[in-house]
Amino acid sequence: MRKFNLNEFLWLLFLLLMALTIFYLLKTSIIFNLIHPKMTKYLIFSIVVLVLLSLAQVPMIFTIPDRGGIKKGIIVFLGALIMIGTVSREDISASNIASKGIKLSTKSYWKDIGDKHHHNEKIPQGVIELREENFYCYLEDIEKNLSGFIGREVIVEGMVYKTPSMKKDEFIIARMVMSCCAADAQVIGIKCSGNLEVNLNEQWVQLRGTIGKTKVLEDRKIVEVPKIDVASLKKMDKPNNLYIYQE
């Protein structure tokens, strides 16, 4: 009768399930609600390593079984795998912003995470579209050369954030920016002025307007930051990926 080692089989199962879980999270982009896309190469490497370990594990199934039944360590690893597969993303909300705070200047964000942001993409002529893939890059460039962008038309998507202390026609369009992983994510926003005909607080919107400037108190300093004079605004569905990324 051929030997069968249950513990080694369960360990093989864990390795395969771990590889499949990472592949699924990567394929569906769900993983990017937890880590920065720049980590993709390491995820691919981990999948390759897990597959190779699985192949090496196959002969171990047919060895003399360990005494004492199923090892507790394997159960712990399987439990951790289930937790990884069911982990939920951090949402953006007024309460989340109240606890984390919100940055209205990219300079104050640099202070927290370090100014390691370098990119070669230039903002094109015409309407500026702040999309997920360029939001932080463009916003940073606009703030660094604010006078050169005054009056430019812009389209932005984000969540409306409004507090009772703001004027009737004031609100902030907010996004969560990630430098490495969800644990270091912070909320960054752009001040906007324009009438909100209905209460859109915490609603996701797409707005179109022109770039202006305003002064805000941030980190105990008065700094000049971009603002948007809103021309039009419409509600939109919350995106699957709530984050923008610092390159």
N, C-alpha and C positions, 0 to 999 in steps of 0.2 A: 504493500500500500504506500502510495506516495505521500511524503510529509507535507503538511500545510501549516504555516505559521500565521495565525490570525493577526498578531500584533504587527508583523511585517506587512501583511496585506492592508491593514488599516492605515499604516504609514504611507504605503504606495497610494492608497485612495486619497489621503490628505494632500500629497504632493500634486497629484493630477487635478484635484478639485481646486487647489490654490492656483495652479497655472491657468485653468479654465476661468476661474473667477477674475483674475487679473486681465486675461484676454477679453472677457465680456465687458468689464468696466472700461477698458481701453477702447474697444470697438464701438461702444455706445456713447463714449465721451463722458459717462457718469463720473469717472475717476477725476475729471477736471473740476468737479465741485469740491474736491478734497486736496488736490495738488496742482501745481503749475504745469502747463504743457511742456515746459522745458525738461521735465523729468521723464518724458516719454521714452527716451533711449535707455534709461535705467530700468523702466518697466519691461521693455522688450528683452533686455539682457536677463532680467529675473525670470521671465517666462522660459527662455532658452535653458537657463540653469535648472529650473524645476523639471523641465522635460528630460534633460540628461540625467538628473538624479532619479527620476521615475524609471527610466530605462535600466539604470544600475540597480534599482531596488527590486526589479522583477525576480531575479534568481533567489533573493532573500526570502521570498514567500515560501519556497520549498525547502526550508531548513527546519531543524528540530524546534518545536514550539517552546516558548518560555513558560516556566511555571508561574502560577499566581494569576492567571487570567489576563484580561485586557489591562494594559498599563494606564494609569490615571493621566499621565502626561499626554497620551494620544487624545484622550477625551478633551483635555484642556485645549489642545491645538485645534481640534475639530470645532469646539465652541468658539474659539477666536475667529475661525474661518467663517462661521455663520454670522458673527458680528460684523465682519468686514463686508459680507455680501448684503447686509441689511442696513448698513450705516446710512444715515440721512444727512443731507447737506445743511449748512447753516443758512438760514433765511435772512433776508433784509427786511426790517420793520422799524417802526418808530421806537419801540421798546429796545430793539437791538442797537439802534443809533444812540438812544439815550444812555445805554450802558457803555458802548464803545467810544462814543464821541464821533464827530464828523470833521473831516479835514476839508477846508475850502481853498487851501493853497497846496499845490504839489510840493512846495518847499518844506512845509511842515511834515509832509509824508517822508521826504528824504531824510529829515532829521531823525525819524524813528527807525527807518530801515537802512539808511545809508544811500548816498547818491551813486548807485551803481548802474544807473539806467542809461544805456547808450543805444542809439539806433540811427539808421541812415535814411529812413523814409522821410521824404519831404511832404509837407502839406500841399496838395495840388491847388491850382487856381479854381475859381468857381465856388460852388456850395461845399462847405466843409461838413462831412458826415462823420460824426463820432460813433464808430461802430465798436463792437466788442474787441476786435483785433487791433484797433488803433487808438481807442479812447484815451488811454493814459498817455501814450506817446504824443498825440496831438494836443491834449490839454496841457501837458508840460511845455511843449514848444510855444503854444499860444501865450502862456503865462510869462515865459522867458522873454518874449518879444511882443508884449501886449499891444503897444501902440501901432504895430504893423498889421494887426488883425481887427482893429476897431472898425465896425461897420460891415464886416464880412458876414455873409449869411451862413447859418449853421443848422444842422439837424441833429438832434440828440434823443436817445432813448434812455429811460431810467425811471426810478420810483420817486413820486412826489413826496417831499417831506416838509411839513409845515407845523410850526409851533404857535401857541397863542401870543407869544411876544413879537411875532413878525407882523409887518403891516399887511393890510388886506390884500394888496396886489403882489406880495412877496412870497416866494417859496424856494425850495432847493430841489434840484434834480440830483438824486443820489445813486451811486453805484458802489459795489464792494470790490476793492482792488486787492489782488493777491501777489505777493512777492515770491513765496516759495510753496506754502501750503495754507490750508484753511485756518490753521491756528494763528498765522500772522496776518490774516486778512483785516483790513481796515476799511472804513467807509469814507469815500471821497465825494464831494458834491460841487455843484455849480449854482451860484445864486441866480435866481430868475425873477423877472418882474413882468406881470401880466395878469389880467383878471381871470380867476377861476370861477366860472359860472356856477359850478356845483362843487361840493366837497370832494376833492380827489386825493386827499391825504392817504398815503400808503398805496395809491393806485399806480400802475405802470402806464406810462404815456410816451408818445412820440411827439416832440415839439419842434417847431421851426421858428427861428428868430434871427436876430442880429447880435453880434458880439459887442458888448460894451465893457465898462470897467467900474469897479467899486472898491471901497476899502473896508476891510474887516479886521477885527481883533483876533489874532491867533498866536498862541504861545507868548502872550503878553506883549505882542508887537502889532503895530498897525501895518498891514501889508495890502498891496494892491493886487486884486485878483480879477479874473474874467467874470462877467455876468452876461446873461442872455435877456434881451428884450424880446419877449415872446410875441410872435405874430399869429401863430395858430398852434393848436394842441389837440391831440386825439388819444383816446384810451387804446391800450393794446394789451394783449395777453402777456402774463409773466413769462419770460424766456426760460427754457430748460436749464440753461447755465446762467447763474446770476452774477458771475464774476467777470471782471476785466483783469488784465494781467500786466504787471510791470515786466518789461523785457529785460 
